[in-house]
């Protein structure tokens, strides 16, 4: 009986210590000793120790949709092979399509054919650690952005600093606003939710459209993105990204404008794959259009599994 009581006491003691440590950690998160801007700068300067220094191979699932007034015009899905370049290297990521399927609601298509150019290549470029998005050097971030702390949040059972950011001058260059989730010990960026400040900027569509439809007016509604990272063996890796671009399009001032949304999601399904070789002829380019590569709409159960993996990863 004494042994059992002693064991129980040890368990309670350990629980008390862990609870107190967690409370102390949360208190430190809620009362940081450095400014939010300094935290972001330190985080960006810590990329070399927090993210992979080596190239690695991945498999991923990609999905894109074109929606007109809440009606899906096209859905395309692809299983991908990726050569992910080191975060310390200027080399760009390489991606190739292993398999693809898609469908289009031809009955809904009109003369305005909206297609997504770049697709998986663009989804990879949302990796803001590999392809910095803030639009300035680390040392002068505060010249372009305001930073402030938000309430710490829990991701996968761990608490994170949350830093809000927005561009300083609303009438200046079109930049971004959003949230950065920073791991308090390593200072690794684990997630970024951000939007481009397209509102009330008549020229904003030029960032997204290769060619404006003839005799049409285009007004951007929003351009929102998410990128998430996963920790493995004390290093952080690209995990998933999402993109949602919405705009009004009207043929004249009297017509009711149509609302188009072009969305894409990419989720890594195998973080460390082997045996992937991407030939330059197979490599997707930023000018490629995935929907032009679709031959049929496959119904194999494998695709349902990939969709489930994406839903679990992104909760989209």
N, C-alpha and C positions, 0 to 999 in steps of 0.2 A: 504493500500500500504506500509506503514512504517513497519508493522508487517512482510510482505513478504520479504522486503528488509533486515530486521534484521535477519530473519530466514536464508536467503541465505548467509548472512555474517557469521553466525555461522557455517554453513556447510562448507564454504570456509576456515574458520579459522581452523576447525577440520581437514580438508583435508591437510592443510598446515602443521599442527603439525604432523600428521601421516607420511606425506612424509619426513619431516625433521628427525623424529625419525627413519624411515627406512633407510635414508641415513647415519645417525650416526651409526646405527647398522651394516650396510654394511661396513662402513669405519673401524669399530672395527674388523670385520671379516677379512678384507683385511690387517690389520696391527695388528696382535695379539701380546700381550705383553709377552707371554710365548713361549717356544720352542714347536715344534710339538710333540716331545717325551714326554714332560711334560703334554701336553694336553691329549695325549692318556693314560698316567698313571693316571691322575686325572679322566678321563672318566671311566676307568676300576675300580677305587676305589669307584666310585659312583653307582655301580650296585645295591647295597642294597636299594638305594632310588629311582631308576628309573625303576626297573623291578619288576614284581610280586613276592611278598613274599609267596604267597599262591599257592597251587596246583590248576589247573583249567582244565576244560574239553573243548575240541575243536572238531570240525569236519573239515576234510580237503579232498582235491582232489589231487590225485597223478597220475603222468603220466611218463612212461619210454619208451625209444626207443633204439633199436639197429640198427645202420645204417652202411651199407657196401658200400663204393664208391658212396655215395649219394642215395643209394637205401635202403628203410626201410625193415629190415628183420623181426622185430617184434615191436608191439606197445601194451603196457599193461596199463590199467587204473584202479584205485581203489578209492572207497569212504571209508574214514577212520574215525575211532573214536580214539581220542588221550586223554590220561591223561597226561597233561603237568606238570611236577614237578616244584616246586618252584625254582627260580633262586638262592636261598640261601641254597638249600638243595643238598646233594650229591646223592639223589635219581635220578634214570634215568627216562626218559620219557617212557611211555607205549603206544603202538599203535596196533590196531587191524583192520582187514579188515571187513567192513560192506558189501560191494559188490565189484565185480571185473569183468572186461571183458578184452579181448585181442584177438589179431590175430597174426599169423605168416605167412610170405611169404615162405611157404614150398618149393616152386620152387627155391627160392634163397638160401636155406640152403645147405651148403656143410658139409664136415666132421668137420669143425671148428664151433662148437656150442658156440656162445658167449652169456652168460647169466649174468644178473646183480644180484649179491648176496647182500642181505641186504635191497635194495630198500628203502621203506619208513623209515626204521630205520636209514639208512645212511643219508637220506634227513633231518631228524630231528637233527642228529648230526652235521649238518652244522650250527646249532644255536651256533655261536661262543661266545655268552655271557654265555650260559649254559655249553658249551664244549669248553673252550678256545683253540685257534688254534696256537697262536704265538710261542709256544714251549719253553717258559721261564717264570720266575716269573715276576710280575709287576715291582719290583724294579730294575731288571737288563735287561729290554727290550732293552736298548741301547747297551748292549753288543753283541746282536745278530742282531739287525735291525738298519738301517738308516731311520730316519723320516724327512719329509719336507712338508711344506704347499703347497697345490695346490690352484687354484682359487676357491673361495667359489661357491657353486652351490645351486640351488633352487630345493627342493623336495616338491611337493604338496603345493606350495604357501609359503613355508618357506625356509629361507636361512640357509645353514649349512657350518661349517668348513669342509674342505676336506684335509685329511692328506695322503700323499703317504708313503708307507713303502716298504722296500726291505731288504733281508738279507745282512749282512755286508760282509761275506766272501763267494764268489761264489763257492770256492772249498771245502767248509765245508759241514756240514749237510744239507740235502735237506729241505729247509724251504719254505717261501712264499713271495709274493710281491702283492701289490694291493693298494686299496683306502679305507679309513674309513671316513664315513660321521657322523659328531658329531654335535648335537644340541647345539647351543651356550649358552643357559641359564642353562639348566639342565645338560649339558655335556653327555647326553645319546647318545649311538651309535645307529643310525637309519638305517644304511645300511653299508654293507661291500662287496666290489667286490675284489676278490683275486684269485690268481693262485699259484699252487705249482710249484717250480722251477725244472721242470723235464727235461728241455732241456739239451742235450749233457751229459746225465747221463745214461750210458748203463744199470745200475741196476734199474732204476726208475720204470720199469714195475712191479717189485716185490711188490711195494706198492699197486698195483691195481689188480693183478692177483693171484688167489689162486693157479693156476697151469698153467704153460706155455704150449701151444700146442706142442706136440712132433715134433721134427725136424723142428721147425719154429724159425725165428728170430723176436723179438719184439722190436720196438723202440717207445718210447713215443713221441707224438707231443705236447700235451698240457693237462692240468688239471685245469679247470676254474670253479669258484664257485661264487654265489651271495647269500647273506642272507639279508632279509629286515624285519624291525620291524614296528609295527603300534602302535600309541599312543591312549590310551583309558582311560579316567578318571585319567589323569596324570601319568599313568603307560604305559610302553612299552611292547608289546607282540610280539612273533614270528608271522610273517605274511606270508612269503614265502621263498623258497630257490630253487636254480637251480644248476645243476651240469652237466658239459660237459667234458668227458674224450675221447681224441682222440689218436690213435696210428697206426703205420704201422705194418703190419704183412706179412711176406714173408716166403715161404717154402724153398727157396734156393737163393743163390746170383744171379742166372740168371733170376729168375722169377720176374715179375712186382709186387711190394708190393701192398697189398690191404689196404685201409684206413678205419678203423673202428672208429665209434663214438658211445659212450654209454652216453645217456643224460637222466636226470630226472628232474622233476619239482614237487614241492609240494606247494599248496596254501591253506591257512586256509579259509574255507567257513563259519564257525560259530565260532567266537572268544570265546564266553562264552556259551557253550552248557550245558544242564542238563540231568541227568538220564543216563549217560554213565557208564557202569560197564564192565571192561575188565578182564575176567577170565585169569588166568595164562596159561591155555591151549590154549586160543585164541590169546595170545600176540605174535606178530611177533618178531622173533629173528634176530640177525645180520647175521645168517647163512642161513636164509630162502631165497628162490628164488621165487619171485612173479609169474613169468611166469609158474612155475610148478603148481600153484594153479588155473590157468584159466581153466574153463570148456567150455565156449562158448564166442562168441562175441555179446553182447547185443546191440540192436539198439534203445533202449528206448530214448525218447527225453530228459529225465533227464540228460543223459550223455552229450548231446550237451550243456545243460545249464551249467554244471560243466566246460566244456571246455571253454565256454565263460567267466565264472567267472575267470578262470585261466589266460586267455588272457588279461582280463582287469587288473588283479592284477599284473601280471608279465610283461605284454607287450612283451611277448616272441614270 
